[in-house]
Amino acid sequence: MAASNKSIMLEFEVDDVDTQYDRLKHIAVEWVMPPTTFPWGNRSIYFRDPDGNLLNFYTRVSTG
């Protein structure tokens, strides 16, 4: 079962994380992290798909 394997994250670069979050937030997924900007320049959302896989949708943003 995928949910029992917590060691892999699938990452996908998207044009706009906030747009994807707005599109997906009404779907019954397990949200791990809302839109967050990291110091290294990625804005990401983390969630689990229905099979338990951890997904990261991210957009590269300017940090300065």
Helices and strands as residue ranges (DSSP letters): G 2-4, E 9-13, H 17-24, E 30-37, E 42-48, E 54-60
